[in-house]
Every structure is written in C-alpha cells, then in structure tokens.
Amino acid sequence: MAPFLTELVVADFAKQMQPKQILPVHNGYAKSFFLKQRYETYGLYFEKLRIQFHYLT
C-alpha cells in the first residue's frame, strides 16, 4: 500500500508474478476499517488465482 498505489496495479502485479503467498506491508498509516475492506477484496481476488493472502491485524 502506498498513496500512489491502486488495487488494480497490485492485482496485475501479483497476477504476473504468480507468488504462492502475499504478505501485505507498509499499511501502518491506514485506518483499520479501510484495511479490512481492502484485505477482503484482495483475499477474494487472490483466492481465485490460488494465491494465499495473509491478513494482518
């Protein structure tokens, strides 16, 4: 996550790289309600690609 980063860019990057797992970092400045929504969106998307997304709390 970064001020200039979009969910579409992250999704495209991960799709190209095809990692087995994703661990989000640099999310410390974001509000918890925003992270919850974003993580849920990522989780569903990456699950379809068979990429494990780790939810941080």
PQR file of N, CA, C, O and H, with PARSE charges and radii, in Angstrom:
ATOM      1  N   MET A   1       0.846  -1.171   0.000 -0.4000 1.5000
ATOM      2  CA  MET A   1       0.000   0.000   0.000 -0.0000 2.0000
ATOM      3  C   MET A   1       0.891   1.232   0.000  0.5500 1.7000
ATOM      4  O   MET A   1       1.911   1.294   0.686 -0.5500 1.4000
ATOM      5  N   ALA A   2       0.480   2.189  -0.776 -0.4000 1.5000
ATOM      6  CA  ALA A   2       1.166   3.470  -0.832 -0.0000 2.0000
ATOM      7  C   ALA A   2       0.176   4.492  -1.381  0.5500 1.7000
ATOM      8  O   ALA A   2      -0.798   4.112  -2.031 -0.5500 1.4000
ATOM      9  H   ALA A   2      -0.349   2.140  -1.334  0.4000 1.0000
ATOM     10  N   PRO A   3       0.402   5.759  -1.134 -0.5600 1.5000
ATOM     11  CA  PRO A   3      -0.541   6.771  -1.615  0.2800 2.0000
ATOM     12  C   PRO A   3      -0.751   6.748  -3.130  0.5500 1.7000
ATOM     13  O   PRO A   3      -1.812   7.144  -3.612 -0.5500 1.4000
ATOM     14  N   PHE A   4       0.230   6.297  -3.868 -0.4000 1.5000
ATOM     15  CA  PHE A   4       0.154   6.279  -5.326 -0.0000 2.0000
ATOM     16  C   PHE A   4      -0.244   4.926  -5.899  0.5500 1.7000
ATOM     17  O   PHE A   4      -0.355   4.782  -7.116 -0.5500 1.4000
ATOM     18  H   PHE A   4       1.092   5.975  -3.477  0.4000 1.0000
ATOM     19  N   LEU A   5      -0.458   3.940  -5.048 -0.4000 1.5000
ATOM     20  CA  LEU A   5      -0.724   2.575  -5.494 -0.0000 2.0000
ATOM     21  C   LEU A   5      -2.224   2.302  -5.527  0.5500 1.7000
ATOM     22  O   LEU A   5      -2.951   2.710  -4.621 -0.5500 1.4000
ATOM     23  H   LEU A   5      -0.367   4.057  -4.059  0.4000 1.0000
ATOM     24  N   THR A   6      -2.683   1.618  -6.558 -0.4000 1.5000
ATOM     25  CA  THR A   6      -4.098   1.264  -6.650 -0.0000 2.0000
ATOM     26  C   THR A   6      -4.261  -0.254  -6.531  0.5500 1.7000
ATOM     27  O   THR A   6      -3.310  -1.007  -6.742 -0.5500 1.4000
ATOM     28  H   THR A   6      -2.093   1.286  -7.294  0.4000 1.0000
ATOM     29  N   GLU A   7      -5.464  -0.689  -6.194 -0.4000 1.5000
ATOM     30  CA  GLU A   7      -5.740  -2.115  -6.104 -0.0000 2.0000
ATOM     31  C   GLU A   7      -5.525  -2.797  -7.455  0.5500 1.7000
ATOM     32  O   GLU A   7      -5.080  -3.944  -7.507 -0.5500 1.4000
ATOM     33  H   GLU A   7      -6.236  -0.077  -6.023  0.4000 1.0000
ATOM     34  N   LEU A   8      -5.832  -2.109  -8.527 -0.4000 1.5000
ATOM     35  CA  LEU A   8      -5.656  -2.697  -9.863 -0.0000 2.0000
ATOM     36  C   LEU A   8      -4.190  -2.957 -10.173  0.5500 1.7000
ATOM     37  O   LEU A   8      -3.856  -3.978 -10.773 -0.5500 1.4000
ATOM     38  H   LEU A   8      -6.193  -1.178  -8.485  0.4000 1.0000
ATOM     39  N   VAL A   9      -3.317  -2.048  -9.773 -0.4000 1.5000
ATOM     40  CA  VAL A   9      -1.878  -2.230 -10.009 -0.0000 2.0000
ATOM     41  C   VAL A   9      -1.363  -3.419  -9.197  0.5500 1.7000
ATOM     42  O   VAL A   9      -0.597  -4.237  -9.707 -0.5500 1.4000
ATOM     43  H   VAL A   9      -3.588  -1.218  -9.285  0.4000 1.0000
ATOM     44  N   VAL A  10      -1.783  -3.513  -7.945 -0.4000 1.5000
ATOM     45  CA  VAL A  10      -1.375  -4.633  -7.094 -0.0000 2.0000
ATOM     46  C   VAL A  10      -1.865  -5.951  -7.681  0.5500 1.7000
ATOM     47  O   VAL A  10      -1.106  -6.917  -7.767 -0.5500 1.4000
ATOM     48  H   VAL A  10      -2.405  -2.849  -7.531  0.4000 1.0000
ATOM     49  N   ALA A  11      -3.120  -5.989  -8.080 -0.4000 1.5000
ATOM     50  CA  ALA A  11      -3.700  -7.210  -8.638 -0.0000 2.0000
ATOM     51  C   ALA A  11      -2.967  -7.628  -9.905  0.5500 1.7000
ATOM     52  O   ALA A  11      -2.674  -8.810 -10.082 -0.5500 1.4000
ATOM     53  H   ALA A  11      -3.736  -5.204  -8.010  0.4000 1.0000
ATOM     54  N   ASP A  12      -2.669  -6.692 -10.780 -0.4000 1.5000
ATOM     55  CA  ASP A  12      -1.970  -7.007 -12.022 -0.0000 2.0000
ATOM     56  C   ASP A  12      -0.552  -7.496 -11.754  0.5500 1.7000
ATOM     57  O   ASP A  12      -0.088  -8.448 -12.381 -0.5500 1.4000
ATOM     58  H   ASP A  12      -2.907  -5.731 -10.636  0.4000 1.0000
ATOM     59  N   PHE A  13       0.131  -6.842 -10.819 -0.4000 1.5000
ATOM     60  CA  PHE A  13       1.491  -7.250 -10.470 -0.0000 2.0000
ATOM     61  C   PHE A  13       1.501  -8.678  -9.932  0.5500 1.7000
ATOM     62  O   PHE A  13       2.319  -9.496 -10.353 -0.5500 1.4000
ATOM     63  H   PHE A  13      -0.246  -6.068 -10.310  0.4000 1.0000
ATOM     64  N   ALA A  14       0.603  -8.977  -9.012 -0.4000 1.5000
ATOM     65  CA  ALA A  14       0.543 -10.315  -8.430 -0.0000 2.0000
ATOM     66  C   ALA A  14       0.182 -11.357  -9.476  0.5500 1.7000
ATOM     67  O   ALA A  14       0.721 -12.464  -9.468 -0.5500 1.4000
ATOM     68  H   ALA A  14      -0.061  -8.313  -8.670  0.4000 1.0000
ATOM     69  N   LYS A  15      -0.714 -11.011 -10.360 -0.4000 1.5000
ATOM     70  CA  LYS A  15      -1.112 -11.944 -11.419 -0.0000 2.0000
ATOM     71  C   LYS A  15       0.079 -12.280 -12.313  0.5500 1.7000
ATOM     72  O   LYS A  15       0.242 -13.426 -12.732 -0.5500 1.4000
ATOM     73  H   LYS A  15      -1.151 -10.112 -10.366  0.4000 1.0000
ATOM     74  N   GLN A  16       0.902 -11.289 -12.601 -0.4000 1.5000
ATOM     75  CA  GLN A  16       2.082 -11.512 -13.432 -0.0000 2.0000
ATOM     76  C   GLN A  16       3.160 -12.313 -12.704  0.5500 1.7000
ATOM     77  O   GLN A  16       3.807 -13.173 -13.302 -0.5500 1.4000
ATOM     78  H   GLN A  16       0.770 -10.359 -12.260  0.4000 1.0000
ATOM     79  N   MET A  17       3.352 -12.033 -11.417 -0.4000 1.5000
ATOM     80  CA  MET A  17       4.411 -12.682 -10.650 -0.0000 2.0000
ATOM     81  C   MET A  17       4.042 -14.104 -10.209  0.5500 1.7000
ATOM     82  O   MET A  17       4.920 -14.954 -10.054 -0.5500 1.4000
ATOM     83  H   MET A  17       2.826 -11.335 -10.931  0.4000 1.0000
ATOM     84  N   GLN A  18       2.743 -14.362 -10.006 -0.4000 1.5000
ATOM     85  CA  GLN A  18       2.242 -15.665  -9.574 -0.0000 2.0000
ATOM     86  C   GLN A  18       2.945 -16.184  -8.311  0.5500 1.7000
ATOM     87  O   GLN A  18       3.470 -17.298  -8.316 -0.5500 1.4000
ATOM     88  H   GLN A  18       2.030 -13.672 -10.132  0.4000 1.0000
ATOM     89  N   PRO A  19       2.962 -15.399  -7.241 -0.5600 1.5000
ATOM     90  CA  PRO A  19       3.554 -15.905  -5.994  0.2800 2.0000
ATOM     91  C   PRO A  19       2.642 -16.940  -5.362  0.5500 1.7000
ATOM     92  O   PRO A  19       1.470 -17.043  -5.725 -0.5500 1.4000
ATOM     93  N   LYS A  20       3.167 -17.698  -4.430 -0.4000 1.5000
ATOM     94  CA  LYS A  20       2.337 -18.657  -3.700 -0.0000 2.0000
ATOM     95  C   LYS A  20       1.607 -17.969  -2.559  0.5500 1.7000
ATOM     96  O   LYS A  20       0.514 -18.378  -2.170 -0.5500 1.4000
ATOM     97  H   LYS A  20       4.119 -17.614  -4.135  0.4000 1.0000
ATOM     98  N   GLN A  21       2.225 -16.915  -2.024 -0.4000 1.5000
ATOM     99  CA  GLN A  21       1.657 -16.198  -0.893 -0.0000 2.0000
ATOM    100  C   GLN A  21       1.920 -14.701  -1.036  0.5500 1.7000
ATOM    101  O   GLN A  21       2.869 -14.272  -1.693 -0.5500 1.4000
ATOM    102  H   GLN A  21       3.114 -16.582  -2.340  0.4000 1.0000
ATOM    103  N   ILE A  22       1.044 -13.921  -0.398 -0.4000 1.5000
ATOM    104  CA  ILE A  22       1.221 -12.469  -0.357 -0.0000 2.0000
ATOM    105  C   ILE A  22       1.083 -12.022   1.092  0.5500 1.7000
ATOM    106  O   ILE A  22       0.139 -12.391   1.790 -0.5500 1.4000
ATOM    107  H   ILE A  22       0.273 -14.269   0.136  0.4000 1.0000
ATOM    108  N   LEU A  23       2.040 -11.226   1.522 -0.4000 1.5000
ATOM    109  CA  LEU A  23       2.031 -10.666   2.866 -0.0000 2.0000
ATOM    110  C   LEU A  23       2.067  -9.142   2.725  0.5500 1.7000
ATOM    111  O   LEU A  23       3.090  -8.586   2.325 -0.5500 1.4000
ATOM    112  H   LEU A  23       2.807 -10.926   0.955  0.4000 1.0000
ATOM    113  N   PRO A  24       0.962  -8.461   3.048 -0.5600 1.5000
ATOM    114  CA  PRO A  24       0.937  -7.015   2.882  0.2800 2.0000
ATOM    115  C   PRO A  24       1.849  -6.308   3.890  0.5500 1.7000
ATOM    116  O   PRO A  24       1.930  -6.702   5.053 -0.5500 1.4000
ATOM    117  N   VAL A  25       2.519  -5.279   3.434 -0.4000 1.5000
ATOM    118  CA  VAL A  25       3.391  -4.477   4.298 -0.0000 2.0000
ATOM    119  C   VAL A  25       3.141  -2.996   4.032  0.5500 1.7000
ATOM    120  O   VAL A  25       2.475  -2.633   3.062 -0.5500 1.4000
ATOM    121  H   VAL A  25       2.453  -4.959   2.490  0.4000 1.0000
ATOM    122  N   HIS A  26       3.669  -2.166   4.884 -0.4000 1.5000
ATOM    123  CA  HIS A  26       3.565  -0.710   4.755 -0.0000 2.0000
ATOM    124  C   HIS A  26       2.123  -0.221   4.859  0.5500 1.7000
ATOM    125  O   HIS A  26       1.728   0.713   4.161 -0.5500 1.4000
ATOM    126  H   HIS A  26       4.210  -2.462   5.672  0.4000 1.0000
ATOM    127  N   ASN A  27       1.352  -0.846   5.720 -0.4000 1.5000
ATOM    128  CA  ASN A  27      -0.050  -0.458   5.895 -0.0000 2.0000
ATOM    129  C   ASN A  27      -0.292   0.272   7.211  0.5500 1.7000
ATOM    130  O   ASN A  27      -1.443   0.483   7.594 -0.5500 1.4000
ATOM    131  H   ASN A  27       1.674  -1.604   6.287  0.4000 1.0000
ATOM    132  N   GLY A  28       0.755   0.654   7.898 -0.4000 1.5000
ATOM    133  CA  GLY A  28       0.637   1.221   9.233 -0.0000 2.0000
ATOM    134  C   GLY A  28      -0.132   2.526   9.331  0.5500 1.7000
ATOM    135  O   GLY A  28      -0.707   2.825  10.377 -0.5500 1.4000
ATOM    136  H   GLY A  28       1.690   0.483   7.587  0.4000 1.0000
ATOM    137  N   TYR A  29      -0.152   3.304   8.266 -0.4000 1.5000
ATOM    138  CA  TYR A  29      -0.832   4.599   8.327 -0.0000 2.0000
ATOM    139  C   TYR A  29      -2.321   4.505   7.999  0.5500 1.7000
ATOM    140  O   TYR A  29      -3.059   5.470   8.203 -0.5500 1.4000
ATOM    141  H   TYR A  29       0.315   3.061   7.416  0.4000 1.0000
ATOM    142  N   ALA A  30      -2.772   3.355   7.492 -0.4000 1.5000
ATOM    143  CA  ALA A  30      -4.166   3.211   7.063 -0.0000 2.0000
ATOM    144  C   ALA A  30      -5.075   2.879   8.245  0.5500 1.7000
ATOM    145  O   ALA A  30      -4.662   2.201   9.186 -0.5500 1.4000
ATOM    146  H   ALA A  30      -2.173   2.572   7.326  0.4000 1.0000
ATOM    147  N   LYS A  31      -6.279   3.349   8.189 -0.4000 1.5000
ATOM    148  CA  LYS A  31      -7.282   3.075   9.221 -0.0000 2.0000
ATOM    149  C   LYS A  31      -7.732   1.622   9.123  0.5500 1.7000
ATOM    150  O   LYS A  31      -7.764   1.045   8.036 -0.5500 1.4000
ATOM    151  H   LYS A  31      -6.614   3.900   7.424  0.4000 1.0000
ATOM    152  N   SER A  32      -8.078   1.040  10.261 -0.4000 1.5000
ATOM    153  CA  SER A  32      -8.427  -0.381  10.290 -0.0000 2.0000
ATOM    154  C   SER A  32      -9.643  -0.717   9.422  0.5500 1.7000
ATOM    155  O   SER A  32      -9.675  -1.781   8.805 -0.5500 1.4000
ATOM    156  H   SER A  32      -8.052   1.509  11.144  0.4000 1.0000
ATOM    157  N   PHE A  33     -10.651   0.175   9.362 -0.4000 1.5000
ATOM    158  CA  PHE A  33     -11.826  -0.111   8.528 -0.0000 2.0000
ATOM    159  C   PHE A  33     -11.458  -0.143   7.055  0.5500 1.7000
ATOM    160  O   PHE A  33     -12.042  -0.903   6.282 -0.5500 1.4000
ATOM    161  H   PHE A  33     -10.625   1.039   9.864  0.4000 1.0000
ATOM    162  N   PHE A  34     -10.484   0.685   6.660 -0.4000 1.5000
ATOM    163  CA  PHE A  34     -10.035   0.695   5.266 -0.0000 2.0000
ATOM    164  C   PHE A  34      -9.265  -0.584   4.953  0.5500 1.7000
ATOM    165  O   PHE A  34      -9.476  -1.197   3.906 -0.5500 1.4000
ATOM    166  H   PHE A  34     -10.010   1.302   7.288  0.4000 1.0000
ATOM    167  N   LEU A  35      -8.376  -0.987   5.855 -0.4000 1.5000
ATOM    168  CA  LEU A  35      -7.618  -2.214   5.641 -0.0000 2.0000
ATOM    169  C   LEU A  35      -8.537  -3.420   5.568  0.5500 1.7000
ATOM    170  O   LEU A  35      -8.329  -4.303   4.736 -0.5500 1.4000
ATOM    171  H   LEU A  35      -8.204  -0.489   6.705  0.4000 1.0000
ATOM    172  N   LYS A  36      -9.539  -3.473   6.416 -0.4000 1.5000
ATOM    173  CA  LYS A  36     -10.477  -4.596   6.417 -0.0000 2.0000
ATOM    174  C   LYS A  36     -11.134  -4.735   5.051  0.5500 1.7000
ATOM    175  O   LYS A  36     -11.205  -5.834   4.501 -0.5500 1.4000
ATOM    176  H   LYS A  36      -9.708  -2.756   7.092  0.4000 1.0000
ATOM    177  N   GLN A  37     -11.610  -3.633   4.508 -0.4000 1.5000
ATOM    178  CA  GLN A  37     -12.253  -3.655   3.184 -0.0000 2.0000
ATOM    179  C   GLN A  37     -11.264  -4.071   2.107  0.5500 1.7000
ATOM    180  O   GLN A  37     -11.578  -4.899   1.252 -0.5500 1.4000
ATOM    181  H   GLN A  37     -11.552  -2.740   4.954  0.4000 1.0000
ATOM    182  N   ARG A  38     -10.085  -3.501   2.151 -0.4000 1.5000
ATOM    183  CA  ARG A  38      -9.087  -3.803   1.127 -0.0000 2.0000
ATOM    184  C   ARG A  38      -8.636  -5.263   1.220  0.5500 1.7000
ATOM    185  O   ARG A  38      -8.507  -5.937   0.198 -0.5500 1.4000
ATOM    186  H   ARG A  38      -9.831  -2.828   2.845  0.4000 1.0000
ATOM    187  N   TYR A  39      -8.397  -5.749   2.431 -0.4000 1.5000
ATOM    188  CA  TYR A  39      -7.965  -7.133   2.595 -0.0000 2.0000
ATOM    189  C   TYR A  39      -9.041  -8.106   2.131  0.5500 1.7000
ATOM    190  O   TYR A  39      -8.728  -9.137   1.535 -0.5500 1.4000
ATOM    191  H   TYR A  39      -8.501  -5.201   3.261  0.4000 1.0000
ATOM    192  N   GLU A  40     -10.291  -7.792   2.393 -0.4000 1.5000
ATOM    193  CA  GLU A  40     -11.370  -8.667   1.931 -0.0000 2.0000
ATOM    194  C   GLU A  40     -11.414  -8.715   0.414  0.5500 1.7000
ATOM    195  O   GLU A  40     -11.615  -9.779  -0.170 -0.5500 1.4000
ATOM    196  H   GLU A  40     -10.545  -6.955   2.877  0.4000 1.0000
ATOM    197  N   THR A  41     -11.229  -7.578  -0.220 -0.4000 1.5000
ATOM    198  CA  THR A  41     -11.212  -7.517  -1.680 -0.0000 2.0000
ATOM    199  C   THR A  41     -10.046  -8.326  -2.238  0.5500 1.7000
ATOM    200  O   THR A  41     -10.219  -9.138  -3.147 -0.5500 1.4000
ATOM    201  H   THR A  41     -11.066  -6.714   0.254  0.4000 1.0000
ATOM    202  N   TYR A  42      -8.854  -8.094  -1.681 -0.4000 1.5000
ATOM    203  CA  TYR A  42      -7.677  -8.838  -2.133 -0.0000 2.0000
ATOM    204  C   TYR A  42      -7.847 -10.331  -1.884  0.5500 1.7000
ATOM    205  O   TYR A  42      -7.547 -11.147  -2.755 -0.5500 1.4000
ATOM    206  H   TYR A  42      -8.713  -7.435  -0.943  0.4000 1.0000
ATOM    207  N   GLY A  43      -8.324 -10.685  -0.708 -0.4000 1.5000
ATOM    208  CA  GLY A  43      -8.471 -12.094  -0.356 -0.0000 2.0000
ATOM    209  C   GLY A  43      -9.304 -12.857  -1.359  0.5500 1.7000
ATOM    210  O   GLY A  43      -8.918 -13.943  -1.790 -0.5500 1.4000
ATOM    211  H   GLY A  43      -8.568 -10.022   0.000  0.4000 1.0000
ATOM    212  N   LEU A  44     -10.438 -12.306  -1.734 -0.4000 1.5000
ATOM    213  CA  LEU A  44     -11.317 -12.956  -2.708 -0.0000 2.0000
ATOM    214  C   LEU A  44     -10.660 -13.063  -4.078  0.5500 1.7000
ATOM    215  O   LEU A  44     -10.743 -14.099  -4.738 -0.5500 1.4000
ATOM    216  H   LEU A  44     -10.752 -11.424  -1.383  0.4000 1.0000
ATOM    217  N   TYR A  45     -10.012 -11.989  -4.497 -0.4000 1.5000
ATOM    218  CA  TYR A  45      -9.375 -11.974  -5.811 -0.0000 2.0000
ATOM    219  C   TYR A  45      -8.224 -12.978  -5.879  0.5500 1.7000
ATOM    220  O   TYR A  45      -8.139 -13.772  -6.816 -0.5500 1.4000
ATOM    221  H   TYR A  45      -9.945 -11.147  -3.961  0.4000 1.0000
ATOM    222  N   PHE A  46      -7.343 -12.937  -4.879 -0.4000 1.5000
ATOM    223  CA  PHE A  46      -6.180 -13.815  -4.910 -0.0000 2.0000
ATOM    224  C   PHE A  46      -6.548 -15.278  -4.695  0.5500 1.7000
ATOM    225  O   PHE A  46      -5.857 -16.168  -5.191 -0.5500 1.4000
ATOM    226  H   PHE A  46      -7.413 -12.293  -4.118  0.4000 1.0000
ATOM    227  N   GLU A  47      -7.608 -15.531  -3.973 -0.4000 1.5000
ATOM    228  CA  GLU A  47      -8.075 -16.903  -3.782 -0.0000 2.0000
ATOM    229  C   GLU A  47      -8.406 -17.535  -5.135  0.5500 1.7000
ATOM    230  O   GLU A  47      -8.113 -18.708  -5.368 -0.5500 1.4000
ATOM    231  H   GLU A  47      -8.169 -14.808  -3.570  0.4000 1.0000
ATOM    232  N   LYS A  48      -9.015 -16.754  -6.018 -0.4000 1.5000
ATOM    233  CA  LYS A  48      -9.346 -17.260  -7.359 -0.0000 2.0000
ATOM    234  C   LYS A  48      -8.090 -17.590  -8.167  0.5500 1.7000
ATOM    235  O   LYS A  48      -8.110 -18.449  -9.049 -0.5500 1.4000
ATOM    236  H   LYS A  48      -9.252 -15.802  -5.829  0.4000 1.0000
ATOM    237  N   LEU A  49      -6.997 -16.890  -7.848 -0.4000 1.5000
ATOM    238  CA  LEU A  49      -5.725 -17.136  -8.539 -0.0000 2.0000
ATOM    239  C   LEU A  49      -4.881 -18.180  -7.816  0.5500 1.7000
ATOM    240  O   LEU A  49      -3.754 -18.468  -8.219 -0.5500 1.4000
ATOM    241  H   LEU A  49      -6.981 -16.192  -7.132  0.4000 1.0000
ATOM    242  N   ARG A  50      -5.442 -18.748  -6.736 -0.4000 1.5000
ATOM    243  CA  ARG A  50      -4.741 -19.731  -5.903 -0.0000 2.0000
ATOM    244  C   ARG A  50      -3.483 -19.149  -5.276  0.5500 1.7000
ATOM    245  O   ARG A  50      -2.449 -19.811  -5.188 -0.5500 1.4000
ATOM    246  H   ARG A  50      -6.358 -18.514  -6.409  0.4000 1.0000
ATOM    247  N   ILE A  51      -3.590 -17.907  -4.846 -0.4000 1.5000
ATOM    248  CA  ILE A  51      -2.506 -17.226  -4.128 -0.0000 2.0000
ATOM    249  C   ILE A  51      -3.024 -16.960  -2.718  0.5500 1.7000
ATOM    250  O   ILE A  51      -4.086 -16.365  -2.539 -0.5500 1.4000
ATOM    251  H   ILE A  51      -4.430 -17.369  -4.917  0.4000 1.0000
ATOM    252  N   GLN A  52      -2.270 -17.404  -1.728 -0.4000 1.5000
ATOM    253  CA  GLN A  52      -2.695 -17.203  -0.342 -0.0000 2.0000
ATOM    254  C   GLN A  52      -2.376 -15.774   0.087  0.5500 1.7000
ATOM    255  O   GLN A  52      -1.230 -15.331   0.009 -0.5500 1.4000
ATOM    256  H   GLN A  52      -1.407 -17.888  -1.873  0.4000 1.0000
ATOM    257  N   PHE A  53      -3.404 -15.062   0.540 -0.4000 1.5000
ATOM    258  CA  PHE A  53      -3.244 -13.696   1.036 -0.0000 2.0000
ATOM    259  C   PHE A  53      -3.328 -13.725   2.543  0.5500 1.7000
ATOM    260  O   PHE A  53      -4.321 -14.190   3.101 -0.5500 1.4000
ATOM    261  H   PHE A  53      -4.335 -15.422   0.604  0.4000 1.0000
ATOM    262  N   HIS A  54      -2.298 -13.235   3.210 -0.4000 1.5000
ATOM    263  CA  HIS A  54      -2.255 -13.235   4.671 -0.0000 2.0000
ATOM    264  C   HIS A  54      -2.837 -11.927   5.195  0.5500 1.7000
ATOM    265  O   HIS A  54      -2.360 -10.844   4.859 -0.5500 1.4000
ATOM    266  H   HIS A  54      -1.490 -12.857   2.757  0.4000 1.0000
ATOM    267  N   TYR A  55      -3.862 -12.040   6.013 -0.4000 1.5000
ATOM    268  CA  TYR A  55      -4.496 -10.879   6.631 -0.0000 2.0000
ATOM    269  C   TYR A  55      -3.709 -10.503   7.881  0.5500 1.7000
ATOM    270  O   TYR A  55      -3.514 -11.335   8.767 -0.5500 1.4000
ATOM    271  H   TYR A  55      -4.249 -12.921   6.286  0.4000 1.0000
ATOM    272  N   LEU A  56      -3.267  -9.280   7.953 -0.4000 1.5000
ATOM    273  CA  LEU A  56      -2.567  -8.799   9.139 -0.0000 2.0000
ATOM    274  C   LEU A  56      -3.543  -8.072  10.033  0.5500 1.7000
ATOM    275  O   LEU A  56      -4.456  -7.402   9.550 -0.5500 1.4000
ATOM    276  H   LEU A  56      -3.426  -8.604   7.233  0.4000 1.0000
ATOM    277  N   THR A  57      -3.359  -8.197  11.314 -0.4000 1.5000
ATOM    278  CA  THR A  57      -4.233  -7.490  12.257 -0.0000 2.0000
ATOM    279  C   THR A  57      -3.439  -6.540  13.111  0.5500 1.7000
ATOM    280  O   THR A  57      -4.004  -5.856  13.964 -0.5500 1.4000
ATOM    281  H   THR A  57      -2.618  -8.741  11.706  0.4000 1.0000
TER
END
